[in-house]
């Protein structure tokens, strides 16, 4: 697989497909790999390898796929990096970091179910499902506190979150799907409960106690 490093024109939060020149679009069609620098976004805390940079890379990759008329917008995003926990001191004196389970940025509750109740039906639009996998290599002697796996299957959508620890290798896998439909006012409480449970599962972190 060949790759090309291209300087992409950016707007406020995503690459602008309309601003891609014919030459750049032609390069991207022939070269399926886009190389993006990391560390260019100011952050605070030990979350760089799986935080804002990873989110920005995914958004840019989707925009490039859209702007170059690719048949699929699926993105295989790989981020290599290290977590420096030197400034992540636990109050008890131990060093701990929290590894996120998902880059899920569209909180279902905040977007679709922020009202405590409704009198009218709710239209849930078509949204892409998301499948993610994080592979972490922990330092020797680190202890991971894994949350319980989650499996939600409802008429409104489904969410799966799994944690697998094999020696120093930790894999976190997630799948989130929201089914487009019209939610009746009578079904809204159940829909809101699903959104809350989904957000809670996807936003949990894995606490790693470092030696």
N, C-alpha and C positions, 0 to 999 in steps of 0.2 A: 504494500500500500504506500503510495506516494503522498507527500505533504507539501504544503506551501505556506510560508509566513506572509500574511497580508495585513496591511494597516487598514482597519475597518473604520469608516466614519461612524461616529456615535451621536445619538441624541441623548436625552436626559437619562434614559434607563435601558436602552436597547440599541442594537445596530439598526441603522435605517436602510432597509432594502432598496428604497428608491434612490438612495445616494450612491449605490454601488455602480462603478463605471462598467462599461462593456468589457474592458480588459480584465478587471478584477473578477467579474462574474464568470468570464471564460476560464480563468485560472481555477476558480473554485469548482467549476463543473468537472474539470479534468483531475483535480487533486482533492480527494475526499477528506483530507485532514486539515484542520485549521489549528494553528499553534497560537495559543493565547498566553501572554505573560501573567503570572500571579504575583501577588504582593503589591499590586498597584493601588489597592484600595485601603485607606487608613482604617485600622481596626484596633480594638482593645480586647485583650484576653486570648487564651490559648485555643482559638477555634479557626485559625486561618485556613488549614488544609480542607476544611469542610464547611466554610462559612460563605462570606460575601463573594469571594472570588469564584467559588464553585457555582454559586447562583448566577453570577454575571456571565460566566462562561457558557452555562446552559442556555441562558436567554439569547446571547449572541449567536450561538450555534443554531438555535431555532430560527432566528431572524435570517441568518445566512441561507439555511435550507429553504426558507420561504422566498427569499429574494432571488435565489438561483433556480427556482422552480423544480426542486427535487421532488421525487415521487413520495418520499417518506420524510417525516420530520423527527423520526426516532434518533436519539443522540446517545452515543456511547462516550460518556465523560469520565476520563481518568485523571486523577489528581494525585501526584506524589509529593509528599512533604513530611515534615517532622513537627511534633508539638513540643514547644518549650514551656515546661511547667515551672520554671524557676520563680515566677511571680504569682503562682497559683497556690499559695500557702493556705492550708486549712486552719481554722482557728485553733484546732487541737495541736497543730504543729506538723501534721502530715501534709504531703503534697497530693492534691487531687485535681483531676480535670474531668469535665463533663463532655462526652462525645455525643453529638446529636444523632438522632435516629433517622432524620429525614430532612430534605431541603424543602419540604412542603411549605410553600409560602402563602397559599390561598387558604386561609383559615375558613373552614366551612361555616362555622357559627357566625363569625363576623361578617361574612359576605352574604349568606343566604338565610340565616336564622337568628338575627340579632334582636328581633322583637319577641317579647315573652309570649305573646299570643297574636292570632290573626283572625280577622273576620272574613277576609277574602282569600281565594285560592292563591297559591304561590307557584310561579312558573320557574322551574329549574332548567337553565339553559344547557346546551351541549358543552361539556368540558372534557378535555383529554384525560384519560386515565394516566396514572404515573406509577412506574415501577422503578425502585431504586435499590442499589446494593452498595454498602460501604464495607470495605475490607481494611481493618486496622491491624497493624503489627505492634503488639504491646512490648514494652521493655521487660527484660527479665526481672522477675520479682513483683511485677505489678499485679494487683488484685482487681478484678472487675465485678461490680455489683449489677447483675443483669436484671432488668425488669422481666415480668412474665410476658410470654408471647401473647399477641392479641389477634383474634379472628372475629371480625364483625361481618355478618351477612344479613342484609335487610332488603326490603323492597326499594329502599332509597339509594342503596349503594353498598359497597363493601370495602373493608380495610383489613389488611393483614400486616403484622409486624412480627418478625422473628429474630431471635438472637442466638448465635452459635459460637461457642468458644472452644477452640481446639489448640491447647497449649498456649502459645502467645498470639495466636491468630484469632481475631474476632471478626465475624461477619454479621452485619445488620441488614436485613432485607425488608423492604416495605412495598406494599401495593395499595393504591387508593383509587377508587372509582365512584363517581357520583352519577346516578342514572338520571338522564333528562326526562322530566315528566311535569305534570301539573299536580301539585300537592293540595288536596282539599283542606279547607280550614279545620275540619274534624281530625285530619291526620297530621296537622302541623306539630302538635306536641311530640309525637313519636319521631317525626323528621328532625325536630330540634334536638331531641335526645340523641339521635344518631350522630348529628353534626358535632355535638359536644364530646361524645365518646370517641369519635374519629380524631378530632383535634387533640384530645388528651393522649391518645395512643401515638400519634405521629410526632408530637412535640416533646415526648419523654426523652431524657438523656440517659446515657450509660455512664455511671460514675466509675472512674478508674483511680484507685489509690496507688500512687507511685512509690517505689522504694526510696 
